[in-house]
């Protein structure tokens, strides 16, 4: 069963999933519309965006168990892992998913399994069945009104739950919520994931699985928004939000998260809008949390500008004589992922506004995005410490744990704005 597997979309989730399945001895066909990316995978030349992923992919390619192409290939199971971004009006964009369905439809044979792993609004797996039925009227697809109907094709939804830098481990060890359009679909999908998943494979309805993914990320977004809103209130009241949270968390049933420069990444910053789009009148708290977190980078920009202005006044110099260094570009600590990064939005705005030297530190990348490279220079941490103004945007381990006494002494004398609270805590302890 499932000897040949086709992965549609070799990105953040698709490529590691393909490598893991190949490692399990399956014949895996990877499909992506990016011909350059396909060529790099075939050559075993991919960036080490995840620990051990490059080596695993190279081994899978060399063994002949992972073949990649810009064309979908026949298989026993098809896994769709394509992007589902949001439109400018914050509604879900399912065009990539619909196109993926058209890629695989001509290849389907009786007994095949179709799995959707892309994050989607509730009811999308049913749409996938409808799209496939339009493309292949010769096949019998799952019937929700009559789940006892024996379908030629099984269709299910199973979202990923992985942490960047821990992906290969979590794809295997984390529990999976598997939603079938019918119980038979769910059973087939569970059998598939048991090929490599060591955690629980929990079968449920497709709609519940879809909503579960959105709920998990919305829960996290709401909790982060509470901390971020506290930071705005404490700033207005001239209170130390970091000390406030430390004190409040001594309550046995309180665990407030830490404020940040905003919320980024491909999940938490996007998924809650899927719920809002479908239930705008009911999703008041979820919408509010998104708005709080989306506003936080604007607040950080204004605080950074004030810090720079104060440094100019203190030195009694021209704005172009002040050097500024921003620390961190990734969407969260200790990863190299810049997608939907609030820090990237902040530095892009500040680099256009500031007239003097503008330095950036991001220890997990080698090159700046091309548009940013025209206005800023990527430097190491110790070089950045020579700048007149320091803006801390991401709590990377490098910034959290440095123990150089001379560097810390130099840092404490700088004009600084700490959006993460890690330097504030250090200074309070000295």
Beta strands, then each sheet from edge to edge (+ up, - down):
strand 1: 4-8
strand 2: 27-31
strand 3: 66-69
strand 4: 77-80
strand 5: 113-116
strand 6: 154-157
strand 7: 176-180
strand 8: 201-205
strand 9: 324-327
strand 10: 358-361
strand 11: 377-378
strand 12: 389-392
strand 13: 415-418
sheet 1: 3+ 2+ 1+ 4+ 5+ 6+ 7- 8-
sheet 2: 11+ 10+ 9+ 12+ 13+
end
